[in-house]
């Protein structure tokens, strides 16, 4: 089974008070719109315990306006984005006040800030056209809610990170969210499926976090692209990785290993039920 969770979306909707947000995705699916759910809810159906702040629905770019109008017909209302987490510090080319697209609220009154975001699929590099729509997405059991398959989702997140990091003037707050979603999804990918990823994305996963300096990241993304298009072999790309960043990453790994061993030694001498004393 693709999804490791045992509950159904109706149960989640009731327990998390998200029934009408989830229903919005089902309305679009039932009416033939090319959409899928990403973000926190997508992570949850793959096993994460992240708190769902909004329901993110990516929509094929050419029908996003129509999708908005369809939900308005069903009683949802459009509202301005007001989440300070996504407000750009300075004017951004894509969207300064939050996510490109639209934010909606459920038909019934509600006190919290949970909403629905309709976002162009191109921002997430999810191909919702042609064969990719059916091969890279699937319906959650006993529902009409569509989610990306785990490997295509991780591939799309990596592509999005590369594109947004190498493009100037974009809303950096959105980049941080996408990075956090990438980190979550990466922990959810079973180890036996790692080899199913394209070789350039295996390269990305192994070395991206070791790139510390902005110039090093730029060089790394260039290597990733060359591995992707086949103009550079994986072994040659590894040999060309920035040496300084690799040395720093190696030192940090050794320090973390030593700290872990020290912590284990200290805890081994602490009787059950007692805490290690701290200063301050």
ZAMARGU-4260 file (C-alpha; in steps of 0.2 Angstrom, whole numbers, plus 5000, padded with zeros to 4 digits):
<rodrens>
0) 5000/5000/5000 | 5007/5017/4995 | 5000/5026/5011 | 5007/5019/5027 | 4993/5027/5038
5) 4978/5016/5043 | 4964/5029/5046 | 4954/5037/5032 | 4953/5056/5028 | 4935/5057/5035
10) 4942/5053/5052 | 4956/5065/5050 | 4944/5079/5044 | 4933/5076/5060 | 4947/5074/5072
15) 4957/5090/5066 | 4941/5100/5061 | 4947/5100/5043 | 4931/5092/5035 | 4927/5107/5024
20) 4945/5110/5019 | 4947/5092/5013 | 4930/5093/5004 | 4936/5107/4994 | 4949/5095/4986
25) 4936/5082/4983 | 4925/5095/4974 | 4939/5099/4962 | 4943/5080/4959 | 4924/5076/4956
30) 4923/5090/4944 | 4938/5084/4934 | 4951/5097/4939 | 4969/5092/4938 | 4975/5095/4956
35) 4983/5086/4971 | 4986/5090/4989 | 5004/5095/4995 | 5012/5102/5011 | 5007/5097/5028
40) 4992/5086/5024 | 5003/5076/5011 | 5016/5073/5024 | 5003/5067/5036 | 4996/5054/5025
45) 5014/5047/5023 | 5016/5046/5041 | 5022/5063/5048 | 5015/5070/5064 | 5017/5088/5058
50) 5003/5100/5063 | 4992/5105/5048 | 4991/5124/5047 | 4983/5125/5030 | 4977/5113/5016
55) 4988/5116/5001 | 4981/5111/4984 | 4991/5113/4968 | 4981/5116/4953 | 4987/5115/4934
60) 4992/5133/4930 | 4979/5135/4916 | 4964/5130/4926 | 4968/5138/4943 | 4956/5153/4940
65) 4942/5141/4935 | 4946/5130/4951 | 4944/5146/4962 | 4927/5150/4954 | 4921/5132/4956
70) 4924/5133/4975 | 4916/5150/4976 | 4901/5143/4969 | 4901/5130/4983 | 4901/5143/4997
75) 4919/5145/5000 | 4925/5163/5001 | 4942/5171/4995 | 4952/5180/5008 | 4969/5189/5008
80) 4984/5180/5014 | 4989/5186/5031 | 5001/5173/5038 | 5017/5183/5043 | 5027/5167/5041
85) 5026/5169/5022 | 5026/5188/5020 | 5042/5193/5011 | 5054/5205/5020 | 5056/5215/5003
90) 5047/5215/4987 | 5047/5198/4978 | 5045/5194/4960 | 5033/5180/4963 | 5022/5185/4978
95) 5027/5197/4992 | 5012/5194/5004 | 5012/5174/5003 | 5010/5161/4990 | 5006/5164/4972
100) 4988/5159/4969 | 4972/5161/4981 | 4968/5158/4999 | 4950/5153/5003 | 4940/5150/5019
105) 4927/5136/5022 | 4908/5140/5021 | 4904/5139/5039 | 4911/5151/5053 | 4927/5146/5061
110) 4938/5154/5074 | 4955/5147/5069 | 4966/5152/5055 | 4966/5136/5045 | 4962/5139/5026
115) 4964/5132/5009 | 4978/5138/4997 | 4976/5135/4978 | 4994/5136/4971 | 5000/5134/4953
120) 5007/5117/4951 | 5022/5125/4941 | 5028/5132/4958 | 5030/5115/4965 | 5037/5107/4949
125) 5023/5095/4949 | 5017/5090/4931 | 4998/5088/4931 | 4997/5086/4912 | 4996/5071/4902
130) 5002/5054/4908 | 5011/5061/4923 | 4995/5066/4931 | 4990/5048/4933 | 5007/5040/4935
135) 5014/5053/4948 | 4998/5055/4959 | 4985/5044/4966 | 4969/5045/4976 | 4969/5041/4995
140) 4959/5025/4999 | 4940/5028/5001 | 4941/5046/4996 | 4942/5058/4981 | 4957/5067/4987
145) 4973/5066/4976 | 4991/5066/4983 | 5008/5065/4974 | 5016/5048/4975 | 5031/5049/4987
150) 5046/5048/4975 | 5038/5060/4962 | 5034/5072/4976 | 5052/5071/4983 | 5059/5074/4965
155) 5048/5089/4963 | 5053/5097/4980 | 5072/5095/4975 | 5068/5103/4958 | 5059/5117/4967
160) 5073/5120/4979 | 5086/5121/4965 | 5075/5133/4954 | 5070/5144/4968 | 5088/5145/4976
165) 5096/5150/4960 | 5083/5163/4955 | 5085/5180/4962 | 5071/5191/4969 | 5059/5177/4974
170) 5050/5176/4991 | 5063/5168/5003 | 5050/5164/5016 | 5042/5151/5003 | 5059/5144/5001
175) 5061/5140/5019 | 5044/5131/5019 | 5048/5120/5004 | 5065/5116/5012 | 5056/5110/5028
180) 5044/5100/5018 | 5058/5092/5009 | 5066/5087/5025 | 5050/5080/5031 | 5047/5070/5016
185) 5065/5063/5015 | 5063/5055/5032 | 5047/5047/5026 | 5055/5038/5011 | 5058/5020/5015
190) 5076/5016/5013 | 5073/5002/5000 | 5065/5015/4989 | 5080/5027/4989 | 5087/5018/4974
195) 5071/5022/4964 | 5075/5040/4963 | 5085/5048/4948 | 5104/5047/4951 | 5105/5066/4951
200) 5092/5067/4966 | 5102/5053/4975 | 5117/5065/4973 | 5107/5079/4979 | 5101/5070/4995
205) 5118/5064/5000 | 5127/5080/4998 | 5116/5095/4998 | 5116/5098/5017 | 5135/5098/5017
210) 5135/5114/5006 | 5137/5128/5018 | 5143/5144/5008 | 5131/5152/4995 | 5144/5150/4981
215) 5146/5132/4985 | 5128/5129/4984 | 5128/5138/4967 | 5142/5126/4961 | 5133/5111/4968
220) 5117/5115/4959 | 5127/5116/4943 | 5134/5099/4946 | 5116/5092/4950 | 5110/5099/4933
225) 5125/5091/4924 | 5122/5075/4932 | 5103/5077/4928 | 5106/5080/4909 | 5119/5066/4908
230) 5134/5078/4904 | 5143/5073/4920 | 5145/5056/4928 | 5141/5054/4947 | 5159/5050/4951
235) 5165/5066/4942 | 5152/5076/4951 | 5157/5070/4968 | 5176/5073/4964 | 5171/5091/4959
240) 5162/5095/4976 | 5168/5110/4985 | 5183/5104/4996 | 5181/5117/5010 | 5163/5113/5013
245) 5166/5094/5013 | 5180/5096/5026 | 5169/5107/5037 | 5154/5094/5035 | 5166/5080/5040
250) 5172/5089/5055 | 5155/5093/5061 | 5150/5075/5059 | 5165/5069/5069 | 5160/5082/5083
255) 5142/5076/5083 | 5148/5058/5084 | 5160/5062/5099 | 5146/5072/5107 | 5134/5057/5105
260) 5146/5045/5113 | 5149/5057/5128 | 5131/5059/5130 | 5128/5040/5130 | 5142/5038/5143
265) 5135/5051/5154 | 5117/5044/5153 | 5124/5026/5156 | 5129/5032/5174 | 5112/5040/5178
270) 5100/5029/5188 | 5083/5027/5180 | 5071/5041/5184 | 5084/5054/5188 | 5089/5068/5176
275) 5106/5074/5172 | 5110/5091/5181 | 5112/5106/5170 | 5120/5123/5175 | 5110/5139/5176
</rodrens>
